[in-house]
Amino acid sequence: MTLTATIHHFEITLSDVDRSVYESLDLRVARHPSESVRYLLTRLLAYCLSYEEGIAFSKGGLSSTDEPPIAVHDLTGVLLAWIDVGAPSAERLHKATKAARRVSLFTHTDLQNLRKEAAQRPIHKVEEIVVWQIDPSLLDAIERHVDRNTKLELVRNDGKLYVTVDGEVLEGSLVSRPLTD
């Protein structure tokens, strides 16, 4: 029997003070059976914190190696931003920087392992890749509140994330770092 994706419904009030983006988002996000809740939340936060016109989750889902988990296209279909999640390989990042004008990576993993991988293989425009490190303890705290229907408020201000869910305010850091030392 094949396992199917679980659909999660997120209602999000986004206040990204750092970028002056204020939106109400109503998202249905498919969680692949092999996807952890931590990865799902990293993907969700990456979408919210990169929100702009033309943003979308990939149609291929996590199994697609040819497209990013999140992308921004212009009205003509040109790929403007490749937004990856987790710990992609150097080859994947190389492909991303050749395909899109901007590449960013949202991760909760150890940056040293990503840097080691990046140093061992050539990556086109590696110095232009923006890596956002999300505090893993924040993801763990949010995870306790996630069910199939979740409402949350997300605020980014001065490199801090504040998430209000079920009346509880959770706080964590969001740090931008270069992929290379």
HELIX and SHEET records of a PDB file:
HELIX    1   1 VAL A   37  LEU A   49  1                                  13    
HELIX    2   2 GLY A   61  SER A   63  5                                   3    
HELIX    3   3 ALA A   90  ALA A   99  1                                  10    
HELIX    4   4 LEU A  111  GLN A  120  1                                  10    
HELIX    5   5 VAL A  126  GLU A  128  5                                   3    
HELIX    6   6 PRO A  136  GLU A  143  1                                   8    
SHEET    1   A10 VAL A  21  ARG A  31  0                                        
SHEET    2   A10 THR A   6  ASP A  16 -1                                        
SHEET    3   A10 ASN A 149  ASN A 157  1                                        
SHEET    4   A10 LYS A 160  VAL A 165 -1                                        
SHEET    5   A10 GLU A 168  PRO A 178 -1                                        
SHEET    6   A10 VAL A 130  ILE A 134 -1                                        
SHEET    7   A10 ARG A 102  THR A 107  1                                        
SHEET    8   A10 LEU A  79  VAL A  85  1                                        
SHEET    9   A10 ILE A  70  HIS A  73 -1                                        
SHEET   10   A10 ILE A  55  PHE A  57 -1                                        
END                                                                             
